[in-house]
């Protein structure tokens, strides 16, 4: 599992990397003002989110109270 901060991931064009707020025509439509790449805003953001991802730190867990491991 990885974490990615989704803030501003829908603004850069995932093809040419240009950032222009005017590329977002509305909540759903993305049309790059530089290279004219067109996609649903979420589809455009997906590769940007992947690129922003970073590995999560392992989470330490313990057995619930009352459970113990058996020793053979």
Protein Blocks (a to p, Z undefined) as FASTA:
>chain_A
ZZddfehklmpccklopacfklpmblmlccdfklopacdfklmmmmmmmmmpccdddddd
dddehiacddZZ
